[in-house]
């Protein structure tokens, strides 16, 4: 895949590569795409959660149940 950028965006990408730990502009673009993919997945998960119905009340007992589940004490 080849991507053409206007000079302004290319200069910005080059600055980001130089200022961070990216080995190349390709690595920088891959990281941006990964972040965008993660953002899309998070947005989809939030929307699915909102559509799933009423939630539970979050109180100390709820937190205790979560801790027990995380510890494997189901």
N, C-alpha and C positions, 0 to 999 in steps of 0.2 A: 504494500500500500504506500503510495506516495501522497504527501499532503503539501499543498502550496499555501504559503502564508504571506500576507502583506509584510513589508519590511518592519513595520512597527511591532507586529506580533512576533515575528521571527527574532527581533532584537530582545523583546521581553523574554521569550523562551530561552534564548542564549544566556541572558542574565540569570535566569532561574537555575539553569544548569551550572553556571559558574559559581553561584552563591550557595548551592546546596550540594548534596552528595550524589547527584545524578551523573552518571558516566557519559551520557549523551543526550541529545534532544529526543531521540527515540525512547529512551528510558523515562524521560520526563513526561512525554505524551502518554506512554503506557500507564504511568502512575495516575495521571489525570483521568484516564478512561476507567481505571480500577476504582478510583474514588467516586466517579459519577455512577458506575455500576452499583457500588455499595449504597450510595444515596438513593438510587431508584429502588433497590431492594428494601431499604429501610422505610421509604415512603409507602411502598406496597404493603409492608407488614403493619404499619400504623393504620393504613386504610382498612386492611383486613380486620385488625383489632377493633376499630371503631364500628365496623359493620357486624361484628360477632355478637352484639347484644349488650345487655346491661352487664356491668362489671361487678366486682365484689367490693365491699367496703374495706378500706385498708386501715386496720387498727392493730394494736399490739399482738392480738391473737393471730391475725393473718400473717404478720411478720414471723411469729414463732413457728407457724405451720410451714412457711417457706424455708426457714432455717432447718427445720426437721427434715423436710424433703431433700434439701441440698446435702444434708449430712447422711442421707440414706436411711433415715428412721421412719419412713412413710408410715 
